[in-house]
Amino acid sequence: MKVVTRLAALMILIVATGCAVGPDYERPEMETDSNWTADVEAPFNAADPESIQAWWETLDDPMLNGLVERAFQNNLDLATAVQVVRQAAALRGISAGERFPDLDGAGSYTRERQSQNGFPALREPAEFESFALGLEFAWELDVWGRVRRLVESADADLVATVEDMHDVRLIVAAEVASEYVALREAQVRLEVARKNLETQQQSLDLTQTRFENGAAPQLDVAQAETNLANTAAEVPLLEGDVRDAMLRLAVLVGESPSALIDDLAAVKPIPVPPSQISVGIPADVLRRRPDVRSAERTYAAEVARIGVELGDLYPRFALDGSFQFNSTNSGSLFDADSVSYGLGPSFSWNLFDGGRARGEVRAQEAVADIALIGYRSVVLNALEEVESSMYRHARELERSTSLERASSAARRSADLSRQLYLEGRSDFQNVLDSERELFSAEDNLLQSRAEVVSTFIVLQRSLGGGWAAAESGSEVADAAGD
């Protein structure tokens, strides 16, 4: 017994001090520029961009803030991501459980009768009872660190799913904000279209009166009717855009499609993004973006699994044992003389498998290399998205400024052409042209203002805004039950 105990203690010591097989993970290094290269003159700065954690609040729209929070609570894509984290936490628990022995309780009762006519022959049938109650355990000793690598990979997988959940949260916030902007854009464009309809109706009434008084040809009336009808044709399209945005927003916040129609019916202006935007430096993006963090953790998990596969090339050691009470009489089952036990080490080693185990190792090494390539691809795409969104936001700001000047000029032109027509110093064609140009200029301006906000949202999405990186550790701990 002393020999067995010492051997078991020695094997446990080996487990505690042994090294894990397989490569130790090293975080991949990616060279980045010290600053962004987008050649733009725009409201960007490299200040610490912590304000983007709730970037939608910078649009200063309480309705939008409420919709984003409701989406965080009820969005079905986000709910699915949360369940994926729960699943990963459970799988991590399964892997961690392999570090501990399996302990099983066992018991039995048998009543047996032996045949009198069997061999050896008995003078009379024999009957007896058998009682057994005890414990059995088996413990794989992680001499080569296979189980440690298994737990390491499960830990990395869990963190990757949490980062994926953060990415879904970021996407949900961006989708809600984008759809909200689309709603407000459609509403204000519809309002402008209706106001232009009123102006064009007045022009039609004016030409009709002048025609009836013989002061204008019938052509002016026909042209005014055409202009009015073309503008009226835009109204149903814009009304459809308004309804589509309302329905989509309701689904994004996890409610029935018609749930928000009354709440969103009132026309509100298009939100205005802040005049200064903190973008940080490229290294900040790689540190903050959930998809980059997830890809890095996925690579770490695949590297750890190389050690898991390598562990199958080495012998597996285990401690097996049992402790039981056995008796033919229930009254003496727990007596000292009814005790039986066994304890001892064992090992198994697959000495030949046709190269399958080594093939599994090589395959896993390839999977890890694929994960590394995937990580590098995610990094490059992240940097590209930021550069592109910064450039587009800056260009759209310039475009919007030009369209504001064009809209003001079109308004002055429309007023002047109408006045000249009333004074008989210009024909009606100039009125029609100026009214069409005014409607187009105002509509283009509204679309550009909405696009300014949309490019701001895309920029925040590319920067990784919308969640707090500091919360990641606590969320992983909560999911894993640590």
Secondary structure, DSSP 8 states (H G I E B T S, - for coil): -HHHHHHHHHHHHHHHH---SS-----------SS------SSEE-S--GGGGGGGGGG--HHHHHHHHHHHHH-HHHHHHHHHHHHHHHHHHHHHHTTS-EEEEEEEEEEEEE-TTSSS--SS-EEEEEEEEEEEEEEEE-TTSHHHHHHHHHHHHHHHHHHHHHHHHHHHHHHHHHHHHHHHHHHHHHHHHHHHHHHHHHHHHHHHHHHHTTSS-HHHHHHHHHHHHHHHHHHHHHHHHHHHHHHHHHHHTTS-TTTTTTTT-S--------SSEE---HHHHHHH-HHHHHHHHHHHHHHHHHHHHHHTTS-EEEEEEEEEEEESSGGGTTSGGGEEEEEEEEEE----STTHHHHHHHHHHHHHHHHHHHHHHHHHHHHHHHHHHHHHHHHHHHHHHHHHHHHHHHHHHHHHHHHHHHTTSS-HHHHHHHHHHHHHHHHHHHHHHHHHHHHHHHHHHHHT-SS-GGGHHHHHHHHHT-
